[in-house]
Amino acid sequence: SILNKMNPTHTMHSTPTNSIEKTGKEYQKKYAEVDQLGEGGFGTVYSGYRRDDLFPVAIKHIDKDLVINSELHCVPLEMMLMVMTAGDSVGENAIISPLAWTSLDDEVLLIMERPKNCTVLFDYIDRQIDEDLAKEFMRQLVEAAIHIHKAGVFHHDLKPENILIEYDEARLIPRVRIIDFGCGLDTLIQNRFLSFTGTSCYQPPESNTQGTYEAGPTTVWQLGCILLQLMSKMIDLFATGILCAKGHISLRLPSSDCKKFLKSCFLFNPDQRITLEQMRCHPWFSSSVPPEAHP
């Protein structure tokens, strides 16, 4: 299986020093790092490539103190969640595919595919994008979220910084790719959570009012926040979401269906909030011309 393929090359019977030295040397032999791509609370990401075929990769460095299963023989949770959602099919779905991982003396490295021609969705927030393009991004995000949840995974931190927009000459429209499962959780183990570890401004209200929250309604709230940012450039996402649900704010939205879609994402009661499957069938998605976008 892919999990076996991704195990560090050292054996359980090796001494810690030999294991660390061996995996470190083999990593440097197989991969080259180039530039830093980003940095966050759960690690630093570098661009790089696989030496034998120059395949572009992203390499995430995570301090071992932040890895739940930091023992050398355990697959890090973030890698496990990526395997559950993307499997070993590189580039075939919306989730960035995991390639390998290795454990060094003080950090764990996750090696993933790196789309060549892409930008983060966050770069679109300061642009005046039209509703059709926002709709296409949201359509793909909803499908990706459904796929992730069916795999038993809760991303937990969907936001424009964790979404890539990939451009390919063979495709008419840009492609959404989901990255960074550092806050992710396995919903096959549990589906109700107490402590919110995602980005605070994307936190659903029930995590404060009820003291618990669930994967589905939280993901819907976060998708609403993303659409709100794309269409209205609001800064205070939480307060704006609440006002939007109550109908107390005027949004710069071209269509009534878009407004209804957005408000349904921000219903205060998570049991009344639209579901991912209902989002997929919403009238807003029923008719549109596939938009073109350029990096």
Buried (B, 14 or more C-beta within 10 A) or exposed (E): EBEEEBBBBBEEEBEEEEBBBBBBEBBEEBBBBEEEBBEBEBBBBBBBBBEEEEBEBBBBBBEBEBBEEBEBEBBBBBBBBBBBBBBBEBEEBBBBBBBBBBBBEEBBBBBBBBBEEBBBBBEBBEEEBEBBBBBBBBBBBBBBBBBBBEBBBBBBBBBBBBBBBBBBEEEEBBBBBBBBBBBBBBBEEEBEBEEBBBBEBBBBBBBEEEEEBBBBBBBBBBBBBBBBBBBBEBEEBBEBBBBBBEEEBEBEBEEEBBBBBBBBBBBBEBEEBBBBEEBEEBEBBEEEEEBEBEE
